[in-house]
Amino acid sequence: MNVNLEALLYLVAAVAFIIGLKRLGSPRTARNGNMISGGGMALAIVVTLIDNEVSWAVLVAGAVVGSLIGAVLAMRVKMTAMPQMVAAFNGFGGLASALVVGAEFLRGDGEAIFPVEVILTMILSVFIGAVTFTGSMIAYAKLQGLLSGSPITYPGQKVANAALFAGILGFGVWTQATQQSLPFVIVAVISLILGVAMVIPIGGADMPVVIALLNSLSGMAAAATGFVIDNSALVIAGALVGASGIILSALMCEAMNRSLTNVLFGAFGAVSEQSGPTVHGDVRSTTADDVAIALAYANRVVVVPGYGLAVAQAQHALREVASILERRGVEVRYGIHPVAGRMPGHMNVLLAEADVPYDYLLDLDQTNAMLPRTDVVLVLGANDVVNPAARDDSGSPIYGMPILEVDHARTVVVVKRSLSPGFAGIDNPLFYKDGTMMLFADAKKALNDLVAALDLV
């Protein structure tokens, strides 16, 4: 292929990446943006394959197998398992980058055929890719319940991690000096271990940030690999993923009023279990019939979805309740906290699946401005993101975290199976306030009961 034509087509693909990423910023245009980005990537792949000699039999076989796996996952993975799938995608993206660089490195084992800047990029790529792979697998295991969601810590953990990093630097220098495979492989192995060591002390409450950060790392690994194999499309795509992931990580940390270093090294869950005070008081239990009356005669209702809604797969039942209320003239809106659920945008995706209008999804500031003029707030499976201790108790581990201030509404109905704490491991004073009613039930059952009760009001 003509060099100028190849460069032009890669530029078109890069423009498609950027336009698609921009359109992903709004739920209304996200699907179209995804298609545009996908088209750009398809173009980049075709150009790359035409420009290089490839084994078409191997390529077709890989494409067929990968497509079948992807199709099965898309149809079978539940919405509650979507964070795990995203973590797995991040990990395999990092692994792919590391393997490509490893194959390129082995072409010149011990012959010093690579310039200094290329060998340094190779080391960086395999380091980031390996850390991303094992770190993502640990995140997957924590989210899937294969490992405890609580931080896993041991004495001298930070020193051990520092020693692993020092080992990577040392063997990286050896690789740079000799370009031999042994130190390069050792760098990869230590990086795999470091990925595990870095993620196991991070608790379940911080998994949304971890997923965003690992997504960023997978992009950085891809960009570094693009430099190694001289593929501009891979560099651009990786840079976009890396930049957007780190920006999202920063926004998530801001939403929790914590720094990224505190998320990565603070073992948040372990601290909160020891320092979170236990709240004592009377709980006002209620029934679906009473809640239905409160909802039916309200002027405005705000729904706050949480992970419990996703676990119960109750988004369609929620939409049915909202439709009944809207037909009665009740204004229904949805307050979305940035870290609700187990991945960035989890609640937005969940509600979009139930055809909730995009304009009805409110961010943190919009919701808080509306709550003092709200008759009923319906909290479905959320906990830490509505905990007033973050605002009122300076001794709380989550003090300073921006929350949805649902206690400012006239009435709060919390749908929850029990009084158990959320990911932060602390009790919630909201459950004991005078204006709060607790409806103890699975979210789907509670909402189906509300549908039946509303028909009788």
C-alpha positions, 0 to 999 in steps of 0.5 A: 500500500502507498505510504501516503495512502496508509498514513491518510487512512490511519488519520481517518481512523484516528479522527473516528476514535476522537469523534467516537470518544467525544460522543461517548460523553453523553448517554444520548449519543453513546451508542452512535459514538461506539459505532463510529469508534468501532468503524475507525478501529475496523479501518485501522485493522484492515490497513494494517493487515494489507500493509503486512504479510500475515498468515490469513488462516491463523488470522481467520481462525483467531477472528472466528474463535474470538467473535464466538467468545464475544458473542456468547459473553454478550448474550450470557453475562448479566448486568451485575457481572458487567464490572467483572467483564470490563476488568477482564477486558482490561486485563486481556488488553494489557496481556495482548500488548505484552505478548506483541512486544515480547514476540518483537523482542525475541526477534533480536535476542542478544543481538542488540538490534534495537535502538535505546529508545525502542528497548526502553519502550519494550520494557515499559510496555511489558511492565505495564501490560503484565501489571494490568493483566494480573491486577485486572484478574485480581479485580475480577476475582474480588468482584466475582466473589472468588476473593474477599472484597475486603483488603488483603494485607500483611506486615511489610506489604509496602516494602515488599511491593517496593522491592518488586519494583526495584527488581523490575528496574534492576532487570530492566537495566540488565535488559537494556544493556544486553538485550538478552531474553533472560532479564526481559522474561524476569521483568515480565514475571516480576511485573505479573507478581506486582500486579497481584500485590498492588490490587489485593490490598484494595477493598471492594469500595474502591473497585470503580476507581481500580477498573478505571485506572486499569483501563488507563494502563491497558491503553498506555501499554497499547500506546507503548506497543504502537511505538515499538511496532511503528503503528500510529493507529495503535499509538493514538488509540492507546493514548486516548484510552490511557488519557480518558481512563486516568481522567475518569480515575481522577473524577472518581477519586474526587467523587469520594474526596480521596486521592489516588494514592490513598485508593491504591495504598490506603487499604480503605476497607480494612481501616473502615471496619475498625474505625466505623462507629456503630449507630444505635436507634430505632428503625421504622419498618414499613410495608409496600402498601404504605410506601405505595400511598406515599408515592402515589400522593407525592408531587416529586419522587427521586429514585437513588439506585445502588448495587442492590438494584443491579443484583436483583435485576430490578431495573425493569420493575423500577421502570414499571413503578415509575411509569405508573407514577408518571401516569398519575402526574408524579414527577420521577427523576433518578439521582446517580452518584458517580461511584454507585455500583461497581464500575463507572456509569454502572447505574446509567447503563442499568437504567438505560437498559430499562429505557429510562429517558436520559434526561431523567438521570441527574448527577450529584449536584443536580440531585442535591439541588432538587432534594429539599423540594422532593416529597419522597426519595426511594433508595434502592440498594444504595448505602455509602453514597447516601450515608450522612456520616460523610457530611456530619461525622468528622470521625467517619472513614468516609467523612468529606465524601460527597453524597446524595443528601437524601435526608433533606427530602420530606420522606426517605424510603430505603429498600434493603434486605437488611441493615448490613453495612455497604462496601465501606463497612460502616453503619448508616445513620440514615436508617435511624432518622425520623423521616426514614422508612425501611422496606426490608426486601429484595429490590425486585420483590419490593418493586413488584409489590409496589406495582400491585399496591399502586393499582389499589391506591 
